[in-house]
């Protein structure tokens, strides 16, 4: 089933899904105080900067899948629908994982 799923997504979407999974898993570590040295720099500065980039890249992929799905029929339409659902779930997971940090950043307690 995993092989079938990876063939459905293709190598680039599979890599994107892997990156989104890693970014989602690193979300709790980003709530630590910002540090500019060591591995904490990666989780508190670099990874939060990458999240919006991959968020919008994935939304663009969802949009393009919807466009391709609208102009295809049969098996290709089903493929694009599965890709659209998969990418939407991954965007939702990324949003849920990172919402606490971005909410804290955008609404500072003054």
C-alpha positions as CSV (number, residue, x, y, z in Angstrom):
1,X,0.0,0.0,0.0
2,X,2.9,2.4,0.8
3,X,4.5,1.7,-2.6
4,X,1.1,2.3,-4.3
5,X,0.7,5.6,-2.4
6,X,4.2,6.8,-3.2
7,X,3.6,6.0,-6.9
8,X,0.4,8.0,-6.7
9,X,2.1,11.1,-5.3
10,X,5.3,10.9,-7.3
11,X,8.8,11.7,-6.0
12,X,8.4,15.5,-5.6
13,X,5.1,15.3,-3.8
14,X,6.4,12.5,-1.6
15,X,9.4,14.7,-0.7
16,X,7.1,17.6,0.0
17,X,5.0,15.3,2.2
18,X,8.1,14.2,4.1
19,X,9.3,17.8,4.6
20,X,5.8,18.8,5.9
21,X,5.9,15.8,8.3
22,X,9.3,16.8,9.6
23,X,8.2,20.5,10.0
24,X,5.1,19.4,11.8
25,X,7.1,17.2,14.2
26,X,9.5,20.0,15.0
27,X,6.7,22.5,15.9
28,X,6.8,21.9,19.7
29,X,10.6,22.6,19.8
30,X,10.0,26.0,18.3
31,X,8.2,27.2,21.4
32,X,11.5,27.4,23.3
33,X,13.1,30.8,23.8
34,X,14.9,32.0,20.7
35,X,18.5,31.0,20.6
36,X,21.2,32.0,18.0
37,X,23.6,29.2,18.6
38,X,23.7,25.4,18.6
39,X,20.8,23.2,17.4
40,X,18.3,25.4,19.1
41,X,19.0,27.9,16.4
42,X,17.6,25.4,13.8
43,X,14.4,24.8,15.7
44,X,13.7,28.3,16.9
45,X,14.8,30.4,13.9
46,X,15.4,28.4,10.7
47,X,12.4,26.0,10.9
48,X,9.8,28.7,11.7
49,X,11.1,30.6,8.7
50,X,10.6,27.6,6.4
51,X,7.1,26.8,7.5
52,X,5.3,29.7,5.7
53,X,7.3,28.9,2.5
54,X,6.3,25.2,2.5
55,X,2.7,26.1,3.6
56,X,2.2,28.2,0.4
57,X,4.1,25.8,-1.8
58,X,1.7,23.1,-0.7
59,X,-1.3,25.3,-1.2
60,X,-0.1,26.0,-4.7
61,X,0.1,22.3,-5.3
62,X,-3.4,21.9,-4.0
63,X,-4.6,24.6,-6.4
64,X,-2.8,23.0,-9.4
65,X,-4.2,19.6,-8.5
66,X,-7.7,21.1,-8.5
67,X,-7.1,22.8,-11.9
68,X,-5.8,19.5,-13.4
69,X,-8.6,17.6,-11.8
70,X,-11.2,19.9,-13.4
71,X,-9.9,19.2,-16.8
72,X,-9.4,15.5,-16.6
73,X,-11.6,12.5,-16.5
74,X,-11.6,8.9,-15.2
75,X,-8.5,7.6,-13.6
76,X,-6.6,10.9,-13.9
77,X,-9.4,12.7,-12.1
78,X,-9.3,10.2,-9.3
79,X,-5.6,10.5,-9.0
80,X,-5.7,14.3,-8.7
81,X,-8.6,14.1,-6.2
82,X,-6.4,11.8,-4.0
83,X,-3.5,14.1,-4.3
84,X,-5.7,17.1,-3.4
85,X,-7.0,15.3,-0.3
86,X,-3.6,14.2,0.8
87,X,-2.0,17.6,0.4
88,X,-5.0,19.3,2.1
89,X,-4.6,17.0,5.1
90,X,-0.9,17.8,5.3
91,X,-1.6,21.5,5.1
92,X,-4.1,21.1,7.9
93,X,-1.6,19.1,10.0
94,X,1.0,21.8,9.5
95,X,-1.4,24.5,10.4
96,X,-2.5,22.8,13.6
97,X,1.0,22.0,14.6
98,X,2.3,25.5,14.1
99,X,-0.8,27.5,15.2
100,X,0.3,28.0,18.8
101,X,3.7,29.5,17.8
102,X,2.3,31.8,15.1
103,X,-0.6,32.8,17.3
104,X,1.9,33.8,20.1
105,X,4.0,35.7,17.6
106,X,1.1,37.6,15.9
107,X,-0.7,38.3,19.2
108,X,1.9,39.2,21.8
109,X,0.7,39.7,25.4
110,X,1.5,43.2,26.1
